Amino acid sequence: MFPIVLAGNCNSCLGTLAGIGQDPLGIVWFDAHGDFNTPETTLSGFFDGMGLAMAAGRCWRPLLGTIPGFSPVPEANVLHLGARDLDPEEERLLRQSEIKLVMPGGVESSFRQVVDTALNQLRDKVAKIYLHVDIDVLDTGEALPNQLAVPGGLSVELVEELIGMIRERFEIYAGAITSFDPDYDKDDKVLDAGIRIAKAFAA
């Protein structure tokens, strides 16, 4: 009875958020990329790089208005974890927004502590969340999920632990695992990681 969306890209979040239809709602977004580009900031025109920006109502508002039941999630209700490959203007926009951005780097214990504090702050605003995991949040040394993957990411164990921390604090209304390209997966490492993450959603 727990909805997990397996999607080719992150823009699937828009339909899922519309389907959840809860207000207030928060988002916890695991991703190596910001997904916070707009048509004004993007260097590539890559539509999939705008998923979170659209979810927060930053761009494509007339188009978003055609999605039945969709309403933007306030930026202050969004926690972004694991980003390490941001376009310059995208990073500027993210840092100027109310989104809490926690980037990896250094020891895992420090990252975990910062996330713990951020989750407690988010809990003061919302009780229900949409949990989004772009599989490229994982470190490429553990798994290579797609052509956009970059090094310096999170371990599967840490992602599982963080999801557990999220579950302790929030009701997860729906989850997504996105951007897995089987052509890049060697020895089923990404597949195995995705299964572990899916199990953590509904543990």
PATORDO-247870 format. One line per field, with one value per atom (N, C-alpha, C, O, CB): residue in three letters; x, y, z; chain. Coordinates in steps of 0.2 Angstrom, whole numbers, padded with zeros to 4 digits. Glycine has a CB too. Layout:
# residues N
res	[Ala ...]
px	[X ...]
py	[Y ...]
pz	[Z ...]
chain	[A ...]
//
This chain:
# residues 203
res	[Met Met Met Met Met Phe Phe Phe Phe Phe Pro Pro Pro Pro Pro Ile Ile Ile Ile Ile Val Val Val Val Val Leu Leu Leu Leu Leu Ala Ala Ala Ala Ala Gly Gly Gly Gly Gly Asn Asn Asn Asn Asn Cys Cys Cys Cys Cys Asn Asn Asn Asn Asn Ser Ser Ser Ser Ser Cys Cys Cys Cys Cys Leu Leu Leu Leu Leu Gly Gly Gly Gly Gly Thr Thr Thr Thr Thr Leu Leu Leu Leu Leu Ala Ala Ala Ala Ala Gly Gly Gly Gly Gly Ile Ile Ile Ile Ile Gly Gly Gly Gly Gly Gln Gln Gln Gln Gln Asp Asp Asp Asp Asp Pro Pro Pro Pro Pro Leu Leu Leu Leu Leu Gly Gly Gly Gly Gly Ile Ile Ile Ile Ile Val Val Val Val Val Trp Trp Trp Trp Trp Phe Phe Phe Phe Phe Asp Asp Asp Asp Asp Ala Ala Ala Ala Ala His His His His His Gly Gly Gly Gly Gly Asp Asp Asp Asp Asp Phe Phe Phe Phe Phe Asn Asn Asn Asn Asn Thr Thr Thr Thr Thr Pro Pro Pro Pro Pro Glu Glu Glu Glu Glu Thr Thr Thr Thr Thr Thr Thr Thr Thr Thr Leu Leu Leu Leu Leu Ser Ser Ser Ser Ser Gly Gly Gly Gly Gly Phe Phe Phe Phe Phe Phe Phe Phe Phe Phe Asp Asp Asp Asp Asp Gly Gly Gly Gly Gly Met Met Met Met Met Gly Gly Gly Gly Gly Leu Leu Leu Leu Leu Ala Ala Ala Ala Ala Met Met Met Met Met Ala Ala Ala Ala Ala Ala Ala Ala Ala Ala Gly Gly Gly Gly Gly Arg Arg Arg Arg Arg Cys Cys Cys Cys Cys Trp Trp Trp Trp Trp Arg Arg Arg Arg Arg Pro Pro Pro Pro Pro Leu Leu Leu Leu Leu Leu Leu Leu Leu Leu Gly Gly Gly Gly Gly Thr Thr Thr Thr Thr Ile Ile Ile Ile Ile Pro Pro Pro Pro Pro Gly Gly Gly Gly Gly Phe Phe Phe Phe Phe Ser Ser Ser Ser Ser Pro Pro Pro Pro Pro Val Val Val Val Val Pro Pro Pro Pro Pro Glu Glu Glu Glu Glu Ala Ala Ala Ala Ala Asn Asn Asn Asn Asn Val Val Val Val Val Leu Leu Leu Leu Leu His His His His His Leu Leu Leu Leu Leu Gly Gly Gly Gly Gly Ala Ala Ala Ala Ala Arg Arg Arg Arg Arg Asp Asp Asp Asp Asp Leu Leu Leu Leu Leu Asp Asp Asp Asp Asp Pro Pro Pro Pro Pro Glu Glu Glu Glu Glu Glu Glu Glu Glu Glu Glu Glu Glu Glu Glu Arg Arg Arg Arg Arg Leu Leu Leu Leu Leu Leu Leu Leu Leu Leu Arg Arg Arg Arg Arg Gln Gln Gln Gln Gln Ser Ser Ser Ser Ser Glu Glu Glu Glu Glu Ile Ile Ile Ile Ile Lys Lys Lys Lys Lys Leu Leu Leu Leu Leu Val Val Val Val Val Met Met Met Met Met Pro Pro Pro Pro Pro Gly Gly Gly Gly Gly Gly Gly Gly Gly Gly Val Val Val Val Val Glu Glu Glu Glu Glu Ser Ser Ser Ser Ser Ser Ser Ser Ser Ser Phe Phe Phe Phe Phe Arg Arg Arg Arg Arg Gln Gln Gln Gln Gln Val Val Val Val Val Val Val Val Val Val Asp Asp Asp Asp Asp Thr Thr Thr Thr Thr Ala Ala Ala Ala Ala Leu Leu Leu Leu Leu Asn Asn Asn Asn Asn Gln Gln Gln Gln Gln Leu Leu Leu Leu Leu Arg Arg Arg Arg Arg Asp Asp Asp Asp Asp Lys Lys Lys Lys Lys Val Val Val Val Val Ala Ala Ala Ala Ala Lys Lys Lys Lys Lys Ile Ile Ile Ile Ile Tyr Tyr Tyr Tyr Tyr Leu Leu Leu Leu Leu His His His His His Val Val Val Val Val Asp Asp Asp Asp Asp Ile Ile Ile Ile Ile Asp Asp Asp Asp Asp Val Val Val Val Val Leu Leu Leu Leu Leu Asp Asp Asp Asp Asp Thr Thr Thr Thr Thr Gly Gly Gly Gly Gly Glu Glu Glu Glu Glu Ala Ala Ala Ala Ala Leu Leu Leu Leu Leu Pro Pro Pro Pro Pro Asn Asn Asn Asn Asn Gln Gln Gln Gln Gln Leu Leu Leu Leu Leu Ala Ala Ala Ala Ala Val Val Val Val Val Pro Pro Pro Pro Pro Gly Gly Gly Gly Gly Gly Gly Gly Gly Gly Leu Leu Leu Leu Leu Ser Ser Ser Ser Ser Val Val Val Val Val Glu Glu Glu Glu Glu Leu Leu Leu Leu Leu Val Val Val Val Val Glu Glu Glu Glu Glu Glu Glu Glu Glu Glu Leu Leu Leu Leu Leu Ile Ile Ile Ile Ile Gly Gly Gly Gly Gly Met Met Met Met Met Ile Ile Ile Ile Ile Arg Arg Arg Arg Arg Glu Glu Glu Glu Glu Arg Arg Arg Arg Arg Phe Phe Phe Phe Phe Glu Glu Glu Glu Glu Ile Ile Ile Ile Ile Tyr Tyr Tyr Tyr Tyr Ala Ala Ala Ala Ala Gly Gly Gly Gly Gly Ala Ala Ala Ala Ala Ile Ile Ile Ile Ile Thr Thr Thr Thr Thr Ser Ser Ser Ser Ser Phe Phe Phe Phe Phe Asp Asp Asp Asp Asp Pro Pro Pro Pro Pro Asp Asp Asp Asp Asp Tyr Tyr Tyr Tyr Tyr Asp Asp Asp Asp Asp Lys Lys Lys Lys Lys Asp Asp Asp Asp Asp Asp Asp Asp Asp Asp Lys Lys Lys Lys Lys Val Val Val Val Val Leu Leu Leu Leu Leu Asp Asp Asp Asp Asp Ala Ala Ala Ala Ala Gly Gly Gly Gly Gly Ile Ile Ile Ile Ile Arg Arg Arg Arg Arg Ile Ile Ile Ile Ile Ala Ala Ala Ala Ala Lys Lys Lys Lys Lys Ala Ala Ala Ala Ala Phe Phe Phe Phe Phe Ala Ala Ala Ala Ala Ala Ala Ala Ala Ala]
px	[0004 0000 0004 0002 -0005 0011 0015 0018 0021 0021 0016 0018 0025 0028 0014 0029 0036 0036 0034 0041 0038 0038 0045 0050 0036 0045 0052 0052 0048 0053 0056 0055 0062 0067 0052 0061 0067 0070 0076 0065 0066 0069 0065 0060 0068 0068 0065 0059 0056 0071 0057 0051 0045 0039 0050 0045 0040 0037 0031 0041 0041 0039 0033 0029 0044 0031 0026 0019 0015 0026 0019 0013 0012 0006 0013 0017 0017 0014 0010 0024 0017 0015 0008 0004 0019 0006 -0001 -0006 -0011 -0003 -0003 -0007 -0008 -0013 -0004 -0002 -0002 -0008 -0012 0005 -0008 -0013 -0013 -0018 -0019 -0007 -0007 -0004 0000 -0003 -0007 -0005 -0005 -0011 -0009 0000 0007 0010 0009 0011 0015 0019 0026 0028 0017 0031 0038 0041 0038 0042 0047 0051 0058 0061 0051 0060 0067 0070 0067 0068 0075 0077 0084 0088 0076 0085 0092 0094 0091 0093 0100 0102 0109 0111 0097 0113 0119 0119 0124 0123 0113 0112 0107 0103 0110 0107 0102 0095 0090 0104 0094 0088 0084 0078 0084 0087 0084 0086 0085 0087 0088 0088 0081 0076 0092 0081 0075 0077 0083 0073 0073 0074 0079 0083 0068 0080 0084 0091 0096 0081 0092 0098 0102 0108 0098 0098 0101 0106 0105 0095 0111 0116 0115 0118 0123 0111 0110 0103 0102 0112 0098 0091 0088 0083 0090 0092 0090 0084 0084 0096 0078 0072 0072 0069 0066 0075 0076 0080 0079 0079 0083 0087 0083 0085 0093 0076 0072 0066 0062 0068 0067 0062 0060 0054 0064 0065 0064 0062 0057 0070 0064 0062 0055 0051 0066 0053 0045 0041 0036 0044 0044 0040 0039 0034 0044 0044 0043 0040 0039 0050 0038 0034 0039 0036 0029 0045 0050 0049 0051 0057 0047 0047 0041 0038 0054 0040 0035 0028 0024 0037 0026 0020 0014 0009 0019 0013 0007 0006 0001 0007 0012 0012 0010 0006 0019 0013 0011 0004 0001 0015 0001 -0006 -0011 -0017 -0008 -0008 -0012 -0012 -0015 -0009 -0008 -0008 -0013 -0013 -0001 -0018 -0024 -0021 -0018 -0029 -0023 -0021 -0015 -0013 -0022 -0011 -0004 -0004 -0007 0001 0000 0002 0009 0011 -0003 0012 0020 0021 0017 0023 0026 0028 0033 0037 0032 0031 0035 0043 0044 0033 0047 0054 0057 0061 0058 0054 0056 0054 0057 0052 0050 0048 0052 0051 0041 0058 0062 0069 0072 0062 0071 0078 0081 0079 0078 0087 0091 0097 0101 0092 0098 0104 0108 0106 0102 0115 0119 0122 0125 0116 0119 0121 0129 0132 0117 0132 0139 0141 0146 0143 0136 0137 0131 0126 0137 0133 0128 0131 0137 0127 0126 0128 0129 0126 0123 0133 0135 0128 0127 0139 0124 0118 0113 0109 0115 0113 0109 0110 0106 0109 0117 0119 0118 0115 0127 0119 0117 0109 0107 0119 0105 0098 0096 0092 0094 0099 0098 0100 0096 0102 0106 0108 0104 0103 0115 0101 0097 0089 0086 0096 0088 0081 0081 0085 0079 0075 0074 0075 0074 0067 0077 0078 0085 0090 0079 0084 0090 0094 0092 0088 0101 0105 0111 0114 0108 0111 0117 0121 0119 0114 0127 0131 0136 0138 0135 0138 0143 0150 0151 0143 0154 0161 0163 0160 0162 0170 0172 0170 0169 0170 0169 0168 0160 0157 0171 0158 0151 0147 0142 0150 0151 0148 0146 0141 0153 0150 0148 0142 0138 0154 0142 0136 0130 0125 0137 0130 0125 0122 0116 0127 0127 0125 0121 0116 0131 0124 0120 0113 0109 0125 0113 0106 0102 0096 0107 0104 0100 0097 0091 0104 0101 0098 0093 0088 0104 0095 0090 0084 0078 0094 0084 0077 0073 0067 0079 0077 0073 0070 0064 0078 0073 0071 0065 0060 0076 0065 0060 0054 0048 0062 0055 0049 0045 0039 0052 0048 0044 0039 0035 0049 0040 0036 0031 0025 0040 0033 0028 0029 0034 0030 0024 0024 0024 0025 0018 0022 0021 0026 0027 0014 0029 0034 0034 0031 0041 0036 0038 0045 0049 0035 0047 0054 0057 0054 0055 0062 0064 0071 0076 0063 0073 0080 0082 0080 0081 0086 0089 0095 0099 0091 0095 0100 0107 0112 0099 0108 0115 0118 0123 0115 0114 0116 0122 0126 0110 0122 0127 0133 0134 0125 0139 0145 0147 0145 0150 0150 0151 0156 0157 0154 0160 0164 0160 0163 0169 0154 0150 0145 0144 0146 0143 0138 0138 0139 0131 0137 0137 0130 0129 0143 0125 0119 0117 0112 0114 0120 0119 0124 0130 0112 0124 0129 0130 0136 0127 0126 0127 0130 0131 0120 0131 0134 0141 0145 0134 0142 0148 0151 0147 0148 0158 0160 0159 0156 0168 0161 0160 0153 0151 0161 0149 0143 0142 0147 0138 0136 0135 0135 0134 0128 0137 0137 0129 0125 0141 0128 0122 0120 0114 0121 0124 0123 0121 0116 0129 0124 0122 0115 0111 0127 0114 0107 0102 0096 0106 0103 0098 0097 0092 0101 0103 0103 0099 0095 0110 0100 0096 0089 0085 0099 0087 0080 0077 0071 0079 0081 0078 0077 0072 0083 0082 0081 0075 0071 0087 0073 0068 0061 0056 0068 0061 0055 0054 0048 0056 0059 0057 0054 0050 0064 0054 0052 0046 0042 0057 0045 0039 0035 0037 0042 0029 0025 0027 0026 0018 0030 0032 0025 0023 0038 0023 0017 0018 0014 0013 0024 0026 0033 0036 0022 0036 0043 0045 0041 0047 0051 0053 0060 0064 0052 0062 0069 0069 0066 0071 0074 0074 0081 0086 0072 0081 0087 0091 0098 0090 0089 0093 0093 0088 0090 0099 0100 0104 0110 0104 0100 0104 0110 0114 0099 0110 0116 0123 0128 0115 0122 0128 0130 0135 0127 0125 0126 0130 0128 0119 0135 0139 0139 0139 0147 0138 0137 0131 0131 0143 0126 0120 0121 0117 0116 0126 0127 0122 0120 0134 0120 0115 0108 0104 0114 0107 0100 0100 0095 0100 0105 0105 0104 0101 0112 0108 0107 0100 0097 0112 0097 0090 0085 0081 0088 0086 0082 0083 0078 0083 0089 0090 0087 0084 0097 0087 0084 0076 0073 0086 0074 0066 0064 0059 0064 0068 0066 0066 0062 0071 0071 0072 0066 0064 0078 0063 0057 0051 0048 0054 0051 0045 0047 0043 0041 0052 0055 0050 0051 0062]
py	[-0006 0000 0006 0012 0000 0006 0011 0013 0008 0010 0019 0020 0022 0027 0026 0018 0019 0020 0015 0014 0026 0027 0026 0028 0035 0021 0020 0024 0022 0012 0029 0033 0034 0034 0040 0036 0037 0044 0045 0037 0049 0055 0058 0055 0060 0064 0067 0071 0072 0071 0072 0076 0072 0075 0079 0066 0062 0064 0063 0054 0068 0071 0075 0075 0075 0078 0083 0079 0081 0087 0073 0069 0066 0066 0064 0064 0061 0066 0065 0058 0072 0077 0079 0080 0083 0079 0081 0075 0076 0081 0069 0063 0063 0061 0057 0065 0065 0070 0068 0067 0076 0081 0083 0084 0078 0083 0085 0092 0094 0080 0095 0102 0103 0102 0108 0105 0106 0099 0094 0110 0100 0094 0096 0102 0091 0092 0093 0088 0083 0092 0090 0086 0085 0090 0089 0079 0077 0074 0069 0072 0077 0076 0074 0078 0082 0068 0065 0066 0063 0058 0069 0070 0072 0077 0074 0070 0073 0080 0084 0068 0081 0087 0091 0089 0086 0098 0102 0101 0102 0109 0100 0100 0106 0106 0094 0112 0118 0123 0129 0120 0121 0126 0128 0125 0122 0134 0137 0138 0138 0143 0140 0141 0147 0148 0143 0151 0157 0155 0159 0163 0150 0148 0142 0142 0147 0138 0132 0134 0138 0128 0130 0130 0125 0126 0130 0120 0115 0115 0112 0109 0118 0117 0110 0108 0118 0106 0100 0100 0103 0096 0098 0099 0095 0097 0096 0089 0085 0089 0087 0079 0094 0098 0103 0107 0101 0103 0108 0105 0109 0112 0099 0095 0098 0099 0088 0099 0102 0110 0112 0102 0113 0120 0120 0125 0123 0116 0116 0113 0116 0111 0109 0106 0112 0112 0101 0117 0122 0128 0134 0124 0128 0133 0139 0144 0136 0137 0142 0144 0149 0140 0139 0140 0136 0132 0138 0137 0134 0134 0129 0126 0139 0140 0138 0135 0146 0141 0139 0132 0129 0143 0129 0122 0118 0113 0119 0120 0116 0117 0113 0119 0122 0123 0119 0118 0130 0115 0110 0103 0098 0109 0102 0096 0096 0100 0095 0092 0092 0090 0085 0087 0094 0093 0096 0095 0086 0098 0100 0107 0112 0100 0108 0114 0114 0109 0116 0120 0120 0119 0121 0126 0116 0115 0121 0122 0108 0124 0130 0128 0123 0133 0132 0131 0129 0125 0136 0133 0132 0125 0123 0137 0121 0114 0109 0103 0113 0111 0106 0106 0111 0109 0099 0098 0094 0089 0094 0097 0094 0091 0094 0099 0084 0081 0078 0075 0075 0079 0075 0079 0076 0069 0085 0088 0090 0092 0095 0089 0090 0092 0093 0084 0093 0094 0100 0098 0088 0106 0111 0116 0118 0115 0118 0124 0130 0131 0125 0135 0141 0145 0147 0145 0146 0150 0146 0149 0153 0140 0135 0135 0136 0128 0135 0135 0142 0142 0134 0147 0154 0154 0156 0159 0152 0152 0147 0149 0149 0141 0137 0140 0140 0130 0143 0147 0153 0155 0148 0156 0162 0160 0164 0166 0153 0151 0149 0150 0145 0147 0145 0137 0134 0146 0134 0127 0126 0129 0124 0120 0119 0114 0108 0115 0116 0112 0109 0113 0116 0102 0099 0095 0090 0094 0098 0095 0090 0091 0100 0084 0080 0083 0088 0073 0079 0082 0080 0081 0089 0078 0077 0070 0066 0082 0069 0063 0062 0067 0062 0056 0054 0057 0059 0047 0056 0058 0065 0067 0056 0070 0077 0078 0082 0081 0075 0075 0073 0076 0071 0067 0064 0069 0070 0058 0072 0077 0083 0085 0079 0086 0091 0089 0093 0094 0084 0081 0080 0082 0074 0078 0077 0083 0084 0074 0089 0095 0098 0101 0100 0097 0099 0096 0099 0098 0089 0086 0088 0089 0078 0090 0092 0099 0101 0093 0103 0110 0109 0112 0114 0104 0103 0100 0102 0098 0096 0093 0099 0098 0088 0104 0110 0113 0116 0115 0111 0114 0109 0111 0117 0103 0098 0091 0090 0097 0087 0081 0075 0069 0080 0077 0073 0075 0081 0072 0070 0071 0067 0061 0071 0069 0066 0064 0069 0069 0058 0056 0054 0050 0050 0058 0057 0055 0059 0064 0050 0047 0046 0042 0041 0051 0050 0046 0047 0057 0040 0035 0037 0034 0029 0043 0046 0049 0052 0050 0050 0052 0048 0050 0053 0041 0037 0038 0041 0029 0037 0037 0033 0027 0036 0035 0031 0026 0021 0036 0026 0020 0014 0009 0022 0015 0010 0008 0002 0012 0013 0011 0016 0022 0010 0015 0019 0019 0015 0018 0023 0022 0025 0023 0025 0030 0034 0038 0039 0038 0041 0045 0051 0054 0046 0054 0060 0059 0064 0063 0053 0052 0055 0055 0044 0057 0060 0058 0055 0068 0058 0055 0059 0065 0054 0057 0061 0060 0064 0068 0055 0054 0050 0049 0051 0048 0045 0037 0034 0047 0034 0026 0024 0027 0023 0018 0015 0014 0016 0008 0012 0012 0018 0019 0009 0024 0030 0033 0035 0036 0031 0033 0029 0032 0031 0022 0018 0021 0022 0011 0023 0026 0033 0034 0027 0037 0043 0042 0046 0048 0038 0036 0034 0036 0031 0030 0028 0034 0034 0023 0039 0045 0049 0052 0049 0049 0052 0049 0052 0052 0042 0038 0039 0039 0031 0041 0042 0048 0049 0042 0053 0060 0061 0066 0065 0058 0060 0054 0048 0064 0056 0051 0052 0057 0052 0047 0047 0045 0039 0042 0050 0048 0045 0041 0055 0046 0042 0043 0048 0045 0039 0039 0038 0035 0034 0040 0039 0037 0039 0045 0032 0031 0032 0029 0023 0036 0039 0038 0037 0046 0038 0039 0034 0034 0045 0028 0021 0019 0018 0016 0019 0017 0010 0010 0022 0005 -0002 -0003 -0007 -0007 0001 0000 0002 0000 0004 0006 0008 0004 0004 0015 -0001 -0005 -0011 -0015 -0007 -0012 -0017 -0022 -0020 -0015 -0028 -0033 -0032 -0034 -0033 -0028 -0027 -0023 -0024 -0033 -0019 -0015 -0010 -0009 -0012 -0006 -0001 -0004 -0002 0003 -0010 -0013 -0015 -0014 -0019 -0018 -0021 -0015 -0015 -0024 -0009 -0003 0000 0002 0002 0000 0002 -0002 0001 0002 -0009 -0013 -0012 -0011 -0021 -0011 -0009 -0002 -0002 -0009 0002 0009 0008 0011 0014 0004 0003 0000 0002 -0001 -0005 -0008 -0003 -0004 -0014 0001 0006 0011 0013 0010 0012 0016 0013 0017 0017 0007 0004 -0001 -0006 0000 0000 -0005 -0005 -0008 -0003]
pz	[0000 0000 0000 0000 0006 0000 0000 -0007 -0010 0005 -0010 -0017 -0018 -0015 -0020 -0022 -0024 -0031 -0035 -0021 -0034 -0041 -0044 -0041 -0043 -0049 -0052 -0059 -0063 -0053 -0059 -0065 -0068 -0066 -0062 -0075 -0079 -0078 -0079 -0086 -0075 -0074 -0068 -0065 -0080 -0065 -0059 -0060 -0055 -0056 -0066 -0067 -0065 -0065 -0074 -0064 -0062 -0055 -0053 -0061 -0052 -0045 -0046 -0041 -0042 -0051 -0052 -0052 -0048 -0058 -0055 -0055 -0048 -0046 -0060 -0045 -0038 -0033 -0029 -0036 -0033 -0029 -0030 -0025 -0029 -0036 -0037 -0034 -0032 -0045 -0035 -0033 -0025 -0022 -0035 -0022 -0014 -0012 -0008 -0012 -0015 -0013 -0006 -0003 -0015 -0002 0005 0006 0002 0009 0011 0012 0020 0022 0008 0023 0021 0019 0022 0026 0015 0013 0012 0010 0006 0014 0013 0008 0006 0020 0006 0001 0004 0006 -0006 0004 0005 -0001 -0004 0011 -0004 -0011 -0011 -0010 -0016 -0013 -0013 -0021 -0025 -0011 -0022 -0029 -0030 -0026 -0033 -0034 -0036 -0039 -0039 -0040 -0042 -0045 -0042 -0038 -0053 -0043 -0040 -0042 -0039 -0041 -0049 -0052 -0051 -0051 -0049 -0050 -0048 -0054 -0052 -0042 -0060 -0065 -0068 -0066 -0071 -0071 -0074 -0081 -0083 -0070 -0085 -0092 -0093 -0098 -0096 -0087 -0087 -0085 -0087 -0083 -0081 -0078 -0082 -0082 -0071 -0085 -0088 -0094 -0098 -0091 -0094 -0099 -0105 -0110 -0096 -0103 -0108 -0111 -0116 -0105 -0107 -0109 -0107 -0109 -0117 -0103 -0101 -0096 -0091 -0097 -0099 -0095 -0088 -0083 -0099 -0088 -0082 -0077 -0071 -0084 -0078 -0073 -0070 -0066 -0076 -0071 -0068 -0064 -0061 -0074 -0062 -0058 -0052 -0050 -0057 -0048 -0041 -0042 -0038 -0037 -0046 -0047 -0049 -0047 -0053 -0053 -0055 -0049 -0048 -0061 -0045 -0039 -0034 -0031 -0036 -0034 -0030 -0033 -0030 -0027 -0039 -0043 -0045 -0046 -0038 -0046 -0048 -0056 -0058 -0047 -0060 -0067 -0070 -0067 -0070 -0076 -0080 -0077 -0077 -0081 -0074 -0070 -0074 -0072 -0067 -0080 -0084 -0086 -0086 -0091 -0087 -0088 -0082 -0083 -0091 -0076 -0070 -0069 -0066 -0064 -0071 -0070 -0074 -0072 -0072 -0078 -0082 -0079 -0081 -0089 -0073 -0070 -0064 -0059 -0066 -0065 -0060 -0053 -0052 -0062 -0048 -0041 -0039 -0033 -0040 -0044 -0042 -0039 -0041 -0048 -0033 -0030 -0028 -0026 -0024 -0029 -0028 -0020 -0016 -0030 -0019 -0012 -0010 -0013 -0011 -0004 -0002 -0001 0001 0004 -0004 -0004 0004 0005 -0007 0008 0015 0018 0023 0020 0014 0016 0012 0012 0015 0009 0005 0008 0009 -0002 0008 0011 0005 0003 0017 0002 -0003 0000 0003 -0009 -0002 0001 -0005 -0009 0006 -0004 -0008 -0015 -0019 -0010 -0016 -0022 -0022 -0017 -0023 -0028 -0029 -0036 -0038 -0027 -0040 -0048 -0049 -0052 -0052 -0048 -0049 -0055 -0055 -0043 -0059 -0063 -0059 -0054 -0069 -0061 -0057 -0055 -0050 -0061 -0060 -0059 -0055 -0051 -0065 -0056 -0052 -0045 -0041 -0055 -0044 -0037 -0033 -0028 -0036 -0037 -0034 -0033 -0027 -0039 -0037 -0036 -0030 -0026 -0042 -0029 -0024 -0017 -0012 -0024 -0017 -0011 -0009 -0003 -0011 -0014 -0013 -0011 -0008 -0019 -0012 -0010 -0003 0001 -0015 -0001 0006 0007 0012 0008 0001 0002 0006 0005 -0005 0010 0014 0010 0008 0021 0008 0004 0008 0012 -0002 0009 0012 0007 0005 0018 0006 0001 0005 0010 -0003 0001 0004 0005 0001 0001 0008 0009 0016 0021 0007 0017 0023 0026 0022 0028 0032 0035 0035 0036 0042 0035 0035 0041 0041 0034 0047 0053 0053 0056 0059 0050 0050 0046 0048 0048 0040 0035 0039 0039 0029 0042 0046 0051 0052 0049 0055 0060 0057 0060 0064 0052 0048 0046 0047 0042 0043 0041 0047 0046 0037 0052 0058 0060 0062 0064 0060 0062 0057 0059 0063 0051 0046 0046 0045 0039 0047 0048 0054 0053 0049 0059 0065 0063 0066 0071 0060 0058 0053 0054 0054 0048 0044 0047 0046 0038 0053 0057 0060 0061 0062 0061 0064 0059 0061 0067 0053 0048 0045 0044 0042 0044 0041 0045 0048 0034 0044 0047 0041 0042 0051 0035 0029 0024 0022 0027 0021 0015 0009 0010 0018 0004 -0002 -0002 -0002 -0009 -0003 -0002 -0009 -0012 0003 -0012 -0019 -0019 -0016 -0023 -0022 -0022 -0029 -0032 -0018 -0032 -0038 -0037 -0033 -0042 -0040 -0039 -0040 -0037 -0043 -0043 -0044 -0038 -0038 -0050 -0033 -0026 -0024 -0020 -0021 -0026 -0023 -0026 -0032 -0025 -0023 -0025 -0031 -0031 -0019 -0036 -0042 -0040 -0044 -0047 -0035 -0033 -0031 -0031 -0028 -0029 -0027 -0032 -0033 -0021 -0036 -0042 -0047 -0045 -0039 -0053 -0059 -0062 -0066 -0064 -0060 -0062 -0069 -0072 -0057 -0071 -0077 -0080 -0077 -0077 -0086 -0089 -0085 -0086 -0096 -0081 -0077 -0070 -0067 -0077 -0068 -0062 -0061 -0066 -0060 -0055 -0053 -0047 -0042 -0053 -0046 -0039 -0033 -0034 -0040 -0027 -0021 -0018 -0014 -0023 -0020 -0017 -0011 -0007 -0022 -0009 -0003 -0004 -0009 0000 0002 0002 0002 0005 0007 0000 0001 0008 0010 -0003 0012 0019 0022 0026 0023 0020 0023 0021 0024 0021 0014 0012 0016 0017 0004 0017 0021 0028 0030 0021 0031 0037 0038 0042 0040 0033 0032 0031 0034 0027 0027 0026 0033 0034 0021 0036 0043 0048 0051 0046 0047 0051 0049 0053 0051 0043 0040 0042 0044 0032 0042 0044 0051 0053 0043 0055 0063 0064 0069 0066 0059 0060 0056 0059 0059 0051 0046 0044 0044 0040 0042 0038 0030 0028 0039 0027 0020 0016 0017 0019 0012 0009 0002 0000 0007 -0001 -0007 -0008 -0005 -0013 -0012 -0013 -0020 -0024 -0009 -0022 -0029 -0030 -0026 -0034 -0034 -0036 -0043 -0047 -0034 -0045 -0052 -0055 -0052 -0052 -0062 -0066 -0066 -0067 -0064 -0066 -0067 -0074 -0077 -0062 -0077 -0084 -0083 -0082 -0088 -0085 -0084 -0088 -0087 -0086 -0094 -0098 -0094 -0096 -0104 -0089 -0085 -0079 -0076 -0083 -0078 -0072 -0073 -0077 -0069 -0069 -0070 -0064 -0058 -0071 -0065 -0060 -0055 -0049 -0055 -0058 -0054 -0048 -0043 -0053 -0047 -0041 -0040 -0034 -0041 -0045 -0045 -0043 -0039 -0051 -0047 -0045 -0038 -0035 -0050 -0035 -0028 -0024 -0019 -0027 -0025 -0021 -0021 -0016 -0023 -0027 -0028 -0024 -0021 -0035 -0024 -0020 -0013 -0009 -0021 -0010 -0003 -0001 0004 -0002 -0006 -0004 -0004 0000 -0010 -0009 -0009 -0002 0000 -0015 0000 0006 0012 0017 0007 0012 0017 0017 0023 0016 0012 0011 0016 0019 0004 0015 0018 0024 0025 0013 0027 0032 0038 0043 0034]
chain	[A A A A A A A A A A A A A A A A A A A A A A A A A A A A A A A A A A A A A A A A A A A A A A A A A A A A A A A A A A A A A A A A A A A A A A A A A A A A A A A A A A A A A A A A A A A A A A A A A A A A A A A A A A A A A A A A A A A A A A A A A A A A A A A A A A A A A A A A A A A A A A A A A A A A A A A A A A A A A A A A A A A A A A A A A A A A A A A A A A A A A A A A A A A A A A A A A A A A A A A A A A A A A A A A A A A A A A A A A A A A A A A A A A A A A A A A A A A A A A A A A A A A A A A A A A A A A A A A A A A A A A A A A A A A A A A A A A A A A A A A A A A A A A A A A A A A A A A A A A A A A A A A A A A A A A A A A A A A A A A A A A A A A A A A A A A A A A A A A A A A A A A A A A A A A A A A A A A A A A A A A A A A A A A A A A A A A A A A A A A A A A A A A A A A A A A A A A A A A A A A A A A A A A A A A A A A A A A A A A A A A A A A A A A A A A A A A A A A A A A A A A A A A A A A A A A A A A A A A A A A A A A A A A A A A A A A A A A A A A A A A A A A A A A A A A A A A A A A A A A A A A A A A A A A A A A A A A A A A A A A A A A A A A A A A A A A A A A A A A A A A A A A A A A A A A A A A A A A A A A A A A A A A A A A A A A A A A A A A A A A A A A A A A A A A A A A A A A A A A A A A A A A A A A A A A A A A A A A A A A A A A A A A A A A A A A A A A A A A A A A A A A A A A A A A A A A A A A A A A A A A A A A A A A A A A A A A A A A A A A A A A A A A A A A A A A A A A A A A A A A A A A A A A A A A A A A A A A A A A A A A A A A A A A A A A A A A A A A A A A A A A A A A A A A A A A A A A A A A A A A A A A A A A A A A A A A A A A A A A A A A A A A A A A A A A A A A A A A A A A A A A A A A A A A A A A A A A A A A A A A A A A A A A A A A A A A A A A A A A A A A A A A A A A A A A A A A A A A A A A A A A A A A A A A A A A A A A A A A A A A A A A A A A A A A A A A A A A A A A A A A A A A A A A A A A A A A A A A A A A A A A A A A A A A A A A A A A A A A A A A A A A A A A A A A A A A A A A A A A A A A A A A A A A A A A A A A A A A A A A A A A A A A A A A A A A A A A A A A A A A A A A A A A A A A A A A A A A]
//
